[in-house]
Amino acid sequence: MMVLAYHDIYQVSPSSGWPRINAPKPAAALLDALHPGGIPGVVDRNAAAGSGRETGNALHRIDPEIVIAKIEAAGFVLQEKSDILPNMDDDYSLNMSDPEVCGKADRFVLRFRNRG
């Protein structure tokens, strides 16, 4: 399980020691770590549909379609998407450090399967 962390792949802050990450590498490492048929899950905070990966850095959110595309490209198959952790009042333009949404964000849950 990767919980509230996938967006950090797109976090960049050299001044605080957080370098740019090669985005395909974490998903490939996950594939290598799991046996064929292994099931990883990802839970993270929704960004607006169609927003770019820079929302991971700017808002600490990510469009689930980015996560799906990157993890599928590494060799996984999306098995299920869930909206079990919704917040319909979440303002996707707010950074997760904003008290209005901190701890109350609209979140997505994704379940994948290793194709191997």
C-alpha positions as MATLAB code, in Angstrom:
seq = 'MMVLAYHDIYQVSPSSGWPRINAPKPAAALLDALHPGGIPGVVDRNAAAGSGRETGNALHRIDPEIVIAKIEAAGFVLQEKSDILPNMDDDYSLNMSDPEVCGKADRFVLRFRNRG';
ca = [
       0.000    0.000    0.000;
       1.134    3.502   -0.813;
      -0.964    5.915    1.242;
      -0.916    9.699    0.681;
       2.538    9.460   -0.861;
       2.338    8.891   -4.630;
       2.026   12.628   -5.260;
       5.429   13.045   -3.573;
       7.071   11.460   -6.621;
       6.469   14.852   -8.229;
       7.652   16.878   -5.215;
      10.841   18.848   -5.880;
      12.599   20.918   -3.241;
      16.389   20.942   -3.611;
      16.692   23.440   -0.741;
      15.183   20.916    1.668;
      17.036   17.965    0.148;
      14.139   16.602   -1.941;
      15.556   16.023   -5.456;
      13.644   15.454   -8.682;
      12.633   11.769   -8.887;
      12.602    9.762  -12.101;
       8.827    9.070  -12.024;
       8.819    5.659  -13.795;
      11.389    4.199  -11.383;
       9.157    3.789   -8.290;
       6.472    1.907  -10.239;
       9.108   -0.315  -11.873;
      10.652   -1.032   -8.456;
       7.213   -1.963   -7.143;
       6.745   -4.379  -10.036;
      10.133   -5.977   -9.321;
       9.269   -6.321   -5.622;
       5.933   -8.079   -6.105;
       5.469  -11.671   -7.199;
       3.346  -12.333  -10.299;
      -0.257  -11.556   -9.401;
       0.841   -9.285   -6.505;
      -1.643   -6.554   -5.608;
      -0.471   -3.027   -4.777;
      -2.850   -0.328   -3.640;
      -2.583    3.446   -3.880;
      -4.522    5.962   -1.795;
      -3.941    9.654   -2.423;
      -5.639   13.036   -2.552;
      -7.572   13.976   -5.669;
      -6.431   16.820   -7.867;
      -8.705   18.275  -10.508;
      -9.229   15.988  -13.494;
      -6.737   16.797  -16.218;
      -4.408   18.696  -13.922;
      -0.725   18.150  -14.503;
       1.692   16.275  -12.304;
       2.950   19.602  -10.918;
      -0.030   19.526   -8.524;
       1.970   16.896   -6.618;
       4.550   19.547   -5.864;
       2.325   22.620   -5.624;
      -0.759   21.233   -3.850;
       0.259   17.766   -2.579;
      -2.515   16.248   -4.696;
      -2.541   14.214   -7.902;
      -4.994   13.387  -10.674;
      -5.667    9.635  -10.312;
      -5.367    9.246  -14.087;
      -1.654   10.122  -13.807;
      -1.183    7.404  -11.191;
      -3.065    4.865  -13.297;
      -1.090    5.676  -16.453;
       2.304    5.472  -14.721;
       1.590    2.269  -12.808;
       0.030    0.551  -15.828;
       3.039    1.572  -17.936;
       5.250   -0.271  -15.427;
       3.368   -3.531  -16.010;
       0.348   -3.483  -13.711;
      -3.346   -3.733  -14.536;
      -5.892   -1.522  -12.782;
      -8.356   -3.868  -11.071;
     -10.536   -1.444   -9.194;
     -11.114    2.251   -8.498;
     -13.010    3.231   -5.383;
     -14.573    6.431   -4.127;
     -14.887    5.078   -0.581;
     -13.082    8.164    0.860;
     -15.011   11.060   -0.694;
     -15.317   14.696    0.298;
     -17.575   16.394   -2.208;
     -16.858   19.792   -0.591;
     -13.091   19.555   -1.169;
     -11.683   22.558   -3.030;
      -9.062   21.019   -5.349;
      -7.319   24.378   -5.707;
      -6.210   24.349   -2.056;
      -2.840   23.073   -0.853;
      -3.083   20.232    1.630;
      -1.465   22.399    4.308;
      -4.514   24.700    4.203;
      -6.516   24.120    7.433;
      -9.743   24.079    5.418;
      -8.794   20.739    3.791;
      -5.926   19.341    5.861;
      -7.038   15.855    6.876;
     -10.335   16.234    4.999;
      -9.346   15.873    1.343;
     -11.276   13.942   -1.263;
      -9.205   10.771   -1.752;
      -9.094    7.991   -4.306;
      -8.267    4.324   -3.792;
      -6.756    2.247   -6.601;
      -6.097   -1.477   -6.671;
      -3.704   -2.908   -9.246;
      -2.448   -6.397  -10.091;
       0.966   -7.414  -11.293;
       0.472   -8.701  -14.866;
       3.345  -11.158  -14.521;
];
